[in-house]
């Protein structure tokens, strides 16, 4: 539980820092399409950073029953941040288009994480 709160806070911090980096240091240095890609990575990282914090809080309060379901959700969301946002950051900086093929794997990890959170709520919420 503490792990996901810390991981969420770190990712929230990184999202703000990387967003500022993109807005102030990348503008005019990368193509507009790559700047838009960078912004997408920042947005998804922040949304899912908040999800990690929420999962950590839910785990500590034991509102949704067995921690294993929430644990699985948290790890999938964390993997999604790394794969989805990470691949978009690298794509934006390098222009290596093959990374666009990796990004959907991160998207699927996000979806699985959200599904696991739904499962926890449906099965265990009072």
N, CA, C and O of each residue as an XYZ file, in Angstrom:
504
protein
N       0.825     -1.188      0.000
C       0.000      0.000      0.000
C       0.865      1.245      0.000
O       0.635      2.159     -0.793
N       1.858      1.294      0.879
C       2.769      2.427      0.909
C       3.518      2.548     -0.419
O       3.787      3.652     -0.894
N       3.847      1.406     -1.007
C       4.569      1.395     -2.287
C       3.806      2.163     -3.356
O       4.394      2.969     -4.077
N       2.495      1.922     -3.467
C       1.715      2.558     -4.524
C       1.511      4.048     -4.262
O       1.459      4.837     -5.205
N       1.397      4.440     -3.003
C       1.291      5.869     -2.694
C       2.600      6.567     -3.067
O       2.586      7.641     -3.670
N       3.721      5.958     -2.710
C       5.023      6.544     -3.053
C       5.234      6.546     -4.565
O       5.682      7.547     -5.125
N       4.914      5.426     -5.234
C       5.066      5.358     -6.690
C       4.174      6.392     -7.371
O       4.585      7.017     -8.348
N       2.967      6.574     -6.867
C       2.064      7.580     -7.425
C       2.605      8.983     -7.225
O       2.549      9.809     -8.136
N       3.127      9.257     -6.038
C       3.676     10.584     -5.761
C       4.902     10.858     -6.626
O       5.061     11.964     -7.143
N       5.759      9.871     -6.784
C       6.941     10.039     -7.639
C       6.510     10.303     -9.077
O       7.054     11.186     -9.740
N       5.535      9.538     -9.556
C       5.067      9.739    -10.928
C       4.342     11.068    -11.098
O       4.431     11.685    -12.160
N       3.629     11.518    -10.072
C       3.012     12.841    -10.128
C       4.071     13.927    -10.233
O       3.951     14.852    -11.036
N       5.113     13.805     -9.410
C       6.234     14.744     -9.459
C       6.881     14.745    -10.841
O       7.105     15.799    -11.436
N       7.179     13.540    -11.343
C       7.825     13.431    -12.653
C       6.943     14.004    -13.759
O       7.439     14.617    -14.705
N       5.646     13.802    -13.633
C       4.723     14.323    -14.640
C       4.776     15.844    -14.694
O       4.804     16.435    -15.773
N       4.789     16.469    -13.526
C       4.874     17.935    -13.485
C       6.223     18.394    -14.043
O       6.284     19.321    -14.850
N       7.297     17.742    -13.609
C       8.639     18.121    -14.071
C       8.785     17.922    -15.580
O       9.307     18.792    -16.277
N       8.322     16.777    -16.082
C       8.433     16.507    -17.509
C       7.505     17.402    -18.330
O       7.827     17.764    -19.462
N       6.362     17.756    -17.761
C       5.470     18.691    -18.434
C       6.127     20.056    -18.580
O       6.051     20.678    -19.640
N       6.770     20.518    -17.519
C       7.473     21.799    -17.575
C       8.648     21.728    -18.551
O       8.887     22.663    -19.315
N       9.370     20.622    -18.518
C      10.484     20.428    -19.452
C       9.992     20.534    -20.886
O      10.592     21.224    -21.710
N       8.892     19.845    -21.176
C       8.347     19.872    -22.530
C       7.880     21.255    -22.938
O       8.122     21.695    -24.062
N       7.206     21.944    -22.016
C       6.651     23.258    -22.341
C       7.743     24.316    -22.519
O       7.611     25.209    -23.357
N       8.803     24.219    -21.745
C       9.810     25.278    -21.754
C      11.067     24.957    -22.547
O      11.709     25.860    -23.085
N      11.421     23.686    -22.625
C      12.689     23.354    -23.272
C      12.541     22.639    -24.611
O      13.462     22.660    -25.428
N      11.403     22.013    -24.840
C      11.236     21.286    -26.108
C      10.571     22.132    -27.185
O      10.765     21.896    -28.377
N       9.793     23.107    -26.762
C       9.073     23.926    -27.742
C      10.071     24.596    -28.693
O      11.005     25.274    -28.266
N       9.847     24.388    -29.976
C      10.729     24.928    -30.997
C      11.927     24.048    -31.304
O      12.648     24.292    -32.272
N      12.145     23.027    -30.487
C      13.280     22.130    -30.701
C      12.856     20.777    -31.265
O      13.667     20.058    -31.849
N      11.586     20.438    -31.088
C      11.039     19.206    -31.678
C       9.811     19.601    -32.494
O       9.206     20.648    -32.267
N       9.464     18.757    -33.429
C       8.287     19.014    -34.270
C       7.028     19.083    -33.402
O       6.953     18.453    -32.347
N       6.051     19.851    -33.857
C       4.810     20.021    -33.103
C       4.143     18.687    -32.789
O       3.582     18.513    -31.707
N       4.202     17.738    -33.732
C       3.566     16.435    -33.478
C       4.249     15.723    -32.313
O       3.588     15.019    -31.549
N       5.562     15.897    -32.168
C       6.273     15.271    -31.060
C       6.013     16.007    -29.747
O       6.009     15.393    -28.679
N       5.801     17.300    -29.824
C       5.437     18.047    -28.622
C       4.054     17.612    -28.143
O       3.824     17.484    -26.940
N       3.141     17.387    -29.071
C       1.809     16.892    -28.719
C       1.900     15.485    -28.133
O       1.176     15.153    -27.194
N       2.780     14.665    -28.681
C       2.992     13.315    -28.153
C       3.534     13.386    -26.733
O       3.110     12.623    -25.866
N       4.473     14.302    -26.492
C       5.034     14.506    -25.158
C       3.919     14.887    -24.171
O       3.855     14.362    -23.059
N       3.055     15.796    -24.592
C       1.951     16.237    -23.732
C       1.001     15.091    -23.411
O       0.490     15.002    -22.294
N       0.763     14.219    -24.376
C      -0.077     13.041    -24.123
C       0.566     12.149    -23.066
O      -0.113     11.660    -22.163
N       1.869     11.940    -23.183
C       2.585     11.122    -22.199
C       2.469     11.722    -20.810
O       2.243     11.001    -19.838
N       2.621     13.035    -20.707
C       2.528     13.726    -19.413
C       1.126     13.559    -18.825
O       0.984     13.255    -17.640
N       0.099     13.754    -19.641
C      -1.276     13.639    -19.156
C      -1.579     12.239    -18.639
O      -2.128     12.081    -17.548
N      -1.222     11.226    -19.419
C      -1.494      9.855    -18.996
C      -0.687      9.489    -17.756
O      -1.172      8.759    -16.891
N       0.535      9.989    -17.666
C       1.328      9.706    -16.478
C       0.664     10.310    -15.242
O       0.594      9.659    -14.199
N       0.179     11.541    -15.347
C      -0.448     12.176    -14.193
C      -1.756     11.489    -13.806
O      -1.994     11.239    -12.625
N      -2.599     11.184    -14.780
C      -3.861     10.505    -14.461
C      -3.593      9.216    -13.702
O      -4.257      8.907    -12.712
N      -2.618      8.479    -14.181
C      -2.356      7.171    -13.586
C      -1.529      7.267    -12.313
O      -1.558      6.351    -11.491
N      -0.796      8.355    -12.136
C      -0.138      8.602    -10.848
C      -1.205      8.763     -9.768
O      -1.071      8.226     -8.668
N      -2.256      9.499    -10.088
C      -3.355      9.674     -9.136
C      -4.058      8.344     -8.857
O      -4.476      8.082     -7.729
N      -4.184      7.515     -9.881
C      -4.786      6.196     -9.683
C      -3.941      5.364     -8.726
O      -4.487      4.661     -7.876
N      -2.620      5.432     -8.851
C      -1.748      4.687     -7.937
C      -1.924      5.156     -6.496
O      -1.972      4.336     -5.579
N      -2.021      6.463     -6.291
C      -2.243      6.985     -4.942
C      -3.580      6.468     -4.405
O      -3.670      6.047     -3.252
N      -4.610      6.503     -5.244
C      -5.925      6.019     -4.814
C      -5.879      4.537     -4.458
O      -6.478      4.117     -3.468
N      -5.176      3.752     -5.254
C      -5.062      2.320     -4.969
C      -4.348      2.113     -3.634
O      -4.766      1.284     -2.826
N      -3.279      2.861     -3.403
C      -2.579      2.760     -2.124
C      -3.479      3.097     -0.951
O      -3.434      2.429      0.083
N      -4.296      4.130     -1.105
C      -5.229      4.518     -0.034
C      -6.284      3.431      0.167
O      -6.596      3.075      1.303
N      -6.829      2.907     -0.917
C      -7.824      1.838     -0.802
C      -7.236      0.603     -0.133
O      -7.909     -0.062      0.655
N      -5.991      0.299     -0.443
C      -5.341     -0.861      0.171
C      -5.163     -0.644      1.673
O      -5.365     -1.568      2.462
N      -4.791      0.550      2.063
C      -4.545      0.798      3.483
C      -5.839      0.835      4.286
O      -5.841      0.517      5.475
N      -6.939      1.222      3.643
C      -8.220      1.281      4.352
C      -8.963     -0.045      4.316
O      -9.941     -0.235      5.040
N      -8.502     -0.957      3.479
C      -9.116     -2.277      3.312
C     -10.591     -2.195      2.931
O     -11.379     -3.074      3.282
N     -10.958     -1.140      2.214
C     -12.342     -0.939      1.773
C     -12.742     -1.996      0.757
O     -13.889     -2.443      0.751
N     -11.816     -2.399     -0.099
C     -12.165     -3.301     -1.192
C     -11.617     -4.707     -1.005
O     -11.206     -5.345     -1.975
N     -11.607     -5.186      0.199
C     -11.284     -6.588      0.427
C      -9.846     -6.951      0.161
O      -8.938     -6.175      0.461
N      -9.629     -8.135     -0.405
C      -8.275     -8.659     -0.551
C      -7.335     -7.697     -1.268
O      -7.647     -7.157     -2.330
N      -6.213     -7.509     -0.669
C      -5.227     -6.591     -1.224
C      -4.686     -7.109     -2.547
O      -4.235     -6.308     -3.366
N      -4.712     -8.410     -2.790
C      -4.098     -8.958     -4.002
C      -4.722     -8.398     -5.277
O      -4.005     -8.154     -6.247
N      -6.025     -8.190     -5.299
C      -6.676     -7.643     -6.489
C      -6.222     -6.204     -6.739
O      -5.931     -5.822     -7.872
N      -6.165     -5.420     -5.675
C      -5.691     -4.045     -5.805
C      -4.200     -4.006     -6.127
O      -3.743     -3.148     -6.883
N      -3.455     -4.927     -5.556
C      -2.024     -5.023     -5.828
C      -1.787     -5.261     -7.316
O      -0.926     -4.631     -7.930
N      -2.557     -6.174     -7.879
C      -2.453     -6.463     -9.314
C      -2.801     -5.220    -10.126
O      -2.114     -4.891    -11.093
N      -3.872     -4.531     -9.731
C      -4.264     -3.296    -10.426
C      -3.133     -2.282    -10.391
O      -2.812     -1.670    -11.410
N      -2.533     -2.104     -9.236
C      -1.462     -1.133     -9.088
C      -0.250     -1.450     -9.943
O       0.321     -0.562    -10.575
N       0.141     -2.713     -9.964
C       1.314     -3.079    -10.766
C       1.048     -2.932    -12.264
O       1.941     -2.541    -13.016
N      -0.158     -3.240    -12.693
C      -0.474     -3.049    -14.111
C      -0.485     -1.564    -14.476
O      -0.006     -1.186    -15.545
N      -1.021     -0.733    -13.606
C      -1.033      0.702    -13.885
C       0.387      1.256    -13.889
O       0.725      2.082    -14.737
N       1.213      0.816    -12.959
C       2.609      1.257    -12.939
C       3.334      0.807    -14.213
O       4.090      1.578    -14.805
N       3.107     -0.422    -14.625
C       3.706     -0.904    -15.879
C       3.206     -0.078    -17.053
O       3.971      0.230    -17.967
N       1.933      0.281    -17.034
C       1.378      1.109    -18.100
C       2.061      2.460    -18.186
O       2.353      2.944    -19.280
N       2.319      3.077    -17.032
C       3.018      4.364    -17.026
C       4.391      4.218    -17.670
O       4.779      5.014    -18.524
N       5.111      3.197    -17.251
C       6.476      3.004    -17.751
C       6.472      2.735    -19.252
O       7.251      3.330    -19.997
N       5.596      1.840    -19.690
C       5.601      1.440    -21.102
C       4.933      2.496    -21.983
O       5.496      2.902    -23.000
N       3.735      2.941    -21.596
C       2.994      3.892    -22.427
C       3.688      5.253    -22.445
O       4.143      5.715    -23.491
N       3.761      5.880    -21.288
C       4.361      7.217    -21.243
C       5.839      7.166    -21.590
O       6.335      8.034    -22.308
N       6.547      6.163    -21.092
C       7.973      6.057    -21.374
C       8.265      5.959    -22.862
O       9.170      6.624    -23.367
N       7.499      5.129    -23.563
C       7.730      4.994    -25.006
C       7.417      6.288    -25.747
O       8.082      6.626    -26.726
N       6.393      7.018    -25.275
C       6.064      8.291    -25.922
C       7.122      9.352    -25.650
O       7.420     10.162    -26.527
N       7.689      9.359    -24.457
C       8.777     10.303    -24.167
C       9.973     10.038    -25.079
O      10.532     10.958    -25.675
N      10.352      8.774    -25.175
C      11.502      8.426    -26.012
C      11.201      8.724    -27.479
O      12.054      9.252    -28.191
N       9.999      8.389    -27.931
C       9.591      8.698    -29.305
C       9.689     10.197    -29.582
O      10.186     10.605    -30.632
N       9.220     11.010    -28.651
C       9.244     12.460    -28.828
C      10.664     13.006    -28.954
O      10.915     13.937    -29.719
N      11.578     12.425    -28.204
C      12.958     12.923    -28.203
C      13.799     12.373    -29.349
O      14.720     13.035    -29.829
N      13.474     11.154    -29.783
C      14.328     10.501    -30.774
C      13.710     10.409    -32.159
O      14.429     10.323    -33.155
N      12.377     10.428    -32.233
C      11.703     10.249    -33.512
C      11.728      8.813    -34.007
O      11.372      8.554    -35.156
N      12.143      7.866    -33.158
C      12.179      6.448    -33.546
C      10.735      5.935    -33.592
O      10.122      5.673    -32.558
N      10.218      5.799    -34.791
C       8.796      5.511    -34.948
C       8.387      4.105    -34.504
O       7.213      3.880    -34.213
N       9.311      3.170    -34.445
C       8.964      1.804    -34.011
C       8.441      1.798    -32.581
O       7.728      0.877    -32.182
N       8.791      2.820    -31.813
C       8.295      2.908    -30.441
C       6.786      3.073    -30.398
O       6.152      2.757    -29.391
N       6.209      3.568    -31.491
C       4.755      3.664    -31.568
C       4.087      2.302    -31.483
O       2.919      2.200    -31.109
N       4.829      1.253    -31.832
C       4.289     -0.109    -31.736
C       4.327     -0.632    -30.303
O       3.596     -1.563    -29.968
N       5.161     -0.050    -29.464
C       5.287     -0.477    -28.065
C       4.214      0.179    -27.203
O       3.723     -0.421    -26.247
N       3.860      1.396    -27.543
C       2.931      2.188    -26.743
C       1.614      1.461    -26.437
O       1.160      1.522    -25.295
N       0.982      0.780    -27.394
C      -0.279      0.094    -27.081
C      -0.152     -0.980    -25.989
O      -1.130     -1.283    -25.306
N       1.024     -1.543    -25.825
C       1.219     -2.519    -24.741
C       0.992     -1.825    -23.399
O       0.363     -2.380    -22.498
N       1.508     -0.615    -23.283
C       1.260      0.167    -22.076
C      -0.208      0.500    -21.915
O      -0.736      0.480    -20.804
N      -0.873      0.807    -23.025
C      -2.307      1.074    -22.978
C      -3.101     -0.123    -22.495
O      -4.057      0.025    -21.734
N      -2.707     -1.305    -22.933
C      -3.372     -2.526    -22.476
C      -3.119     -2.733    -20.980
O      -4.015     -3.157    -20.249
N      -1.919     -2.438    -20.537
C      -1.618     -2.551    -19.097
C      -2.512     -1.604    -18.293
O      -3.015     -1.974    -17.232
N      -2.707     -0.387    -18.797
C      -3.631      0.534    -18.128
C      -5.026     -0.074    -18.043
O      -5.654     -0.057    -16.984
N      -5.504     -0.609    -19.155
C      -6.857     -1.183    -19.188
C      -7.001     -2.338    -18.200
O      -8.007     -2.440    -17.499
N      -5.995     -3.203    -18.148
C      -6.046     -4.329    -17.206
C      -6.061     -3.809    -15.773
O      -6.794     -4.326    -14.929
N      -5.255     -2.788    -15.498
C      -5.249     -2.203    -14.157
C      -6.612     -1.666    -13.764
O      -7.081     -1.898    -12.650
N      -7.250     -0.944    -14.685
C      -8.583     -0.414    -14.389
C      -9.609     -1.536    -14.232
O     -10.490     -1.458    -13.376
N      -9.495     -2.571    -15.049
C     -10.420     -3.711    -14.909
C     -10.246     -4.372    -13.547
O     -11.232     -4.741    -12.908
N      -9.008     -4.524    -13.100
C      -8.774     -5.133    -11.787
C      -9.359     -4.268    -10.670
O      -9.851     -4.796     -9.673
N      -9.311     -2.965    -10.826
C      -9.923     -2.074     -9.838
C     -11.443     -2.243     -9.842
O     -12.075     -2.246     -8.786
N     -12.022     -2.383    -11.030
C     -13.469     -2.642    -11.141
C     -13.821     -3.962    -10.467
O     -14.799     -4.047     -9.725
N     -13.014     -4.996    -10.729
C     -13.256     -6.312    -10.124
C     -13.237     -6.194     -8.602
O     -14.108     -6.743     -7.927
N     -12.264     -5.494     -8.070
C     -12.177     -5.329     -6.626
C     -13.420     -4.636     -6.087
O     -13.952     -5.032     -5.050
N     -13.885     -3.604     -6.785
C     -15.065     -2.879     -6.329
C     -16.330     -3.729     -6.404
O     -17.144     -3.716     -5.481
N     -16.496     -4.461     -7.490
C     -17.699     -5.287     -7.672
C     -17.728     -6.439     -6.670
O     -18.774     -6.742     -6.096
N     -16.589     -7.072     -6.463
C     -16.560     -8.262     -5.602
C     -16.534     -7.932     -4.116
O     -17.086     -8.677     -3.306
N     -15.898     -6.822     -3.751
C     -15.594     -6.645     -2.341
C     -16.163     -5.393     -1.684
O     -16.134     -5.294     -0.457
N     -16.676     -4.438     -2.444
C     -17.220     -3.216     -1.830
C     -18.537     -3.526     -1.129
O     -19.332     -4.339     -1.600
N     -18.746     -2.877     -0.016
C     -19.995     -3.094      0.748
C     -21.109     -2.240      0.222
O     -22.224     -2.291      0.740
